[in-house]
């Protein structure tokens, strides 16, 4: 069952990437190093840092107690929810 999830994720990601690249081929005023709507420089930097930080996150998650990790996750999700709702902008807080 897990391999099916990986295949679906891979096909979806590649499909979106190819669509973004093909749909934006004739568009002007795109940043440098762009193939359509896909910026290769940003993609490379994001991929490299994601691989490294995923390893750091896995090591940290195994070292922390489950209760502490749960509270950190709750705090991060709460912050992200408020950020997405625009609460901090509404209050004028630059976070």
CORURSUL-V354078 format. One line per field, one symbol per residue. ss: DSSP state (@ for helix, = for strand, . for the rest). burial: # if it has 24 or more other ideal C-beta (glycine too) atoms within 12 Angstrom, else .. Layout:
BEGIN
ss=???
burial=???
END
This chain:
BEGIN
ss=.@@@@@@@@@@@@@@@@@@@@@@..........==..==@@@@@@@@@@@@@@@@@@@@@@@@..@@@@@@@@@@@@@@@@@@@@.@@@@@....
burial=.....................................#.........................................................
END
